[in-house]
Amino acid sequence: MSETPSSDATPDLRDLYQDVIFDHYRRPRHFGQLPHPNRSAAGHNPLCGDRLELELQVDDDGCIEDVAFTGEGCAISTASASLLTEAVKGKGVREALALFEQMHGALVEGRAVPADALGKLHVLEGVRQFPVRVKCAMLAWHTLRNALTQIGRVANTEEQDEAGARP
């Protein structure tokens, strides 16, 4: 049975999740720019001041060959972007968009998502306990969605999406 970070998690488990988040904040993976990205998007969280640029190299078959990000943000925002890059590299565009839906469901809607479906990303579920921080965690994911669907606008945590839902 998989554990998920919740208020029921043991202190040791919460500490482990916090350690993973701080590791990705201090040493973000795939931080930098790609030489020739063919998909990109920007994201901004005005409440926290987080800003990021996400670049992807997607091949003709729809596989994300490479991904990188730059920007400045809080620990949650940076760690989420770092974890995102690890999670989507090598995946297909559809798989990455499905992962966005799972993360949105888990963090924004509070849907139960099996920890094994999210892999290492489940460490971000503990952010649900801090509603203002959910936007920090979701910024990179909304930016990814915009890059993959080629929506030509900045992902902004304070705007409604096309369906009228807040990010």
C-alpha positions as CSV (number, residue, x, y, z in Angstrom):
1,M,0.0,0.0,0.0
2,S,1.4,3.4,-0.9
3,E,1.6,6.3,1.5
4,T,0.4,9.8,0.6
5,P,1.4,12.9,2.4
6,S,-1.5,14.1,4.4
7,S,-2.3,15.4,7.9
8,D,-2.4,11.7,8.9
9,A,1.2,11.1,7.7
10,T,3.7,10.2,10.4
11,P,6.2,13.0,11.4
12,D,9.0,10.9,9.8
13,L,7.1,10.6,6.5
14,R,6.3,14.4,6.5
15,D,9.9,15.1,7.1
16,L,10.9,12.9,4.2
17,Y,8.5,14.7,1.9
18,Q,9.8,18.1,3.1
19,D,13.4,16.9,2.5
20,V,12.5,16.0,-1.1
21,I,10.9,19.4,-1.7
22,F,13.9,21.2,-0.2
23,D,16.3,19.1,-2.2
24,H,14.6,20.1,-5.4
25,Y,14.5,23.7,-4.3
26,R,18.2,23.8,-3.5
27,R,19.3,21.8,-6.5
28,P,16.6,22.1,-9.1
29,R,16.8,19.5,-11.9
30,H,16.8,20.7,-15.6
31,F,17.2,24.3,-14.5
32,G,18.4,26.4,-17.5
33,Q,17.5,26.9,-21.1
34,L,17.3,24.5,-24.0
35,P,19.3,25.3,-27.2
36,H,16.3,24.8,-29.5
37,P,13.0,24.5,-27.8
38,N,9.9,24.1,-30.0
39,R,7.4,24.6,-27.2
40,S,7.5,27.2,-24.4
41,A,5.4,29.1,-22.0
42,A,5.7,31.5,-19.1
43,G,4.0,31.4,-15.8
44,H,3.4,33.9,-13.0
45,N,1.9,33.7,-9.5
46,P,1.3,37.3,-8.4
47,L,0.4,36.3,-4.8
48,C,3.8,34.8,-4.2
49,G,5.8,36.5,-6.9
50,D,6.8,33.2,-8.6
51,R,7.8,33.5,-12.2
52,L,9.0,30.8,-14.5
53,E,9.7,30.0,-18.2
54,L,9.3,26.4,-19.3
55,E,10.9,25.1,-22.5
56,L,10.4,21.8,-24.2
57,Q,11.7,19.9,-27.1
58,V,8.9,17.7,-28.5
59,D,9.7,15.4,-31.3
60,D,7.4,14.7,-34.3
61,D,5.9,11.7,-32.6
62,G,4.8,13.8,-29.6
63,C,7.5,12.6,-27.2
64,I,9.0,15.2,-24.8
65,E,12.7,14.7,-25.6
66,D,14.0,17.5,-23.3
67,V,12.6,20.0,-20.9
68,A,14.1,22.9,-18.9
69,F,12.9,25.8,-16.8
70,T,14.2,29.1,-15.6
71,G,12.8,31.6,-13.2
72,E,12.6,32.7,-9.6
73,G,10.1,31.4,-7.0
74,C,9.5,30.1,-3.5
75,A,10.6,26.6,-2.4
76,I,7.3,25.0,-3.4
77,S,7.2,26.6,-6.8
78,T,10.8,25.7,-7.7
79,A,10.6,22.2,-6.3
80,S,7.3,21.6,-8.2
81,A,8.9,22.8,-11.5
82,S,12.0,20.6,-10.9
83,L,9.8,17.5,-10.1
84,L,7.7,18.3,-13.2
85,T,10.8,18.3,-15.5
86,E,11.8,14.9,-14.2
87,A,8.3,13.5,-14.5
88,V,7.6,14.6,-18.1
89,K,10.9,14.0,-19.8
90,G,10.5,11.1,-22.1
91,K,6.7,11.0,-21.8
92,G,4.3,11.7,-24.6
93,V,2.3,14.9,-24.8
94,R,-0.9,13.1,-23.9
95,E,0.7,11.4,-20.9
96,A,2.1,14.8,-19.7
97,L,-1.4,16.4,-20.0
98,A,-2.9,13.5,-18.2
99,L,-0.3,14.0,-15.4
100,F,-1.4,17.7,-15.3
101,E,-5.0,16.5,-14.8
102,Q,-4.0,14.2,-12.0
103,M,-1.9,16.9,-10.2
104,H,-4.8,19.4,-10.6
105,G,-7.2,16.8,-9.2
106,A,-5.0,16.0,-6.3
107,L,-4.0,19.5,-5.3
108,V,-6.8,21.8,-6.4
109,E,-9.9,19.5,-6.3
110,G,-8.7,17.3,-3.4
111,R,-9.3,14.1,-5.4
112,A,-7.7,11.0,-4.1
113,V,-5.0,9.9,-6.5
114,P,-3.0,6.7,-5.8
115,A,0.5,7.6,-4.9
116,D,1.9,5.1,-7.4
117,A,0.0,7.0,-10.2
118,L,2.0,10.2,-9.3
119,G,5.3,8.6,-8.4
120,K,7.7,11.0,-6.8
121,L,5.2,13.8,-7.4
122,H,3.0,12.6,-4.5
123,V,5.4,14.5,-2.2
124,L,3.6,17.7,-3.4
125,E,0.2,16.5,-2.1
126,G,1.0,17.7,1.4
127,V,0.7,21.3,0.0
128,R,-3.1,20.9,0.1
129,Q,-3.0,21.7,3.8
130,F,-1.9,25.2,2.8
131,P,-4.3,26.6,0.2
132,V,-2.2,29.6,-0.7
133,R,0.7,27.3,-1.5
134,V,-1.4,25.1,-3.9
135,K,-1.0,27.9,-6.4
136,C,2.8,27.8,-6.0
137,A,2.8,24.1,-6.6
138,M,0.5,24.3,-9.6
139,L,2.2,27.1,-11.4
140,A,4.6,24.9,-13.3
141,W,1.8,22.5,-14.2
142,H,-0.4,25.2,-15.7
143,T,2.6,26.5,-17.6
144,L,3.3,23.0,-18.9
145,R,-0.3,22.8,-20.1
146,N,0.0,26.1,-21.9
147,A,3.2,25.0,-23.5
148,L,1.9,21.7,-24.7
149,T,-1.5,23.0,-25.9
150,Q,0.3,26.1,-27.3
151,I,-1.9,28.5,-25.6
152,G,-0.3,31.9,-26.3
153,R,-0.7,33.5,-22.9
154,V,1.1,33.6,-19.6
155,A,-0.1,31.0,-17.1
156,N,-1.4,33.1,-14.2
157,T,-2.6,31.6,-10.9
158,E,-5.2,34.4,-10.5
159,E,-7.0,34.0,-13.8
160,Q,-9.8,31.6,-14.7
161,D,-9.1,29.0,-17.3
162,E,-11.2,28.4,-20.4
163,A,-13.7,26.4,-18.4
164,G,-14.1,29.1,-15.9
165,A,-12.3,27.2,-13.1
166,R,-9.5,28.9,-11.1
167,P,-6.1,27.3,-11.4
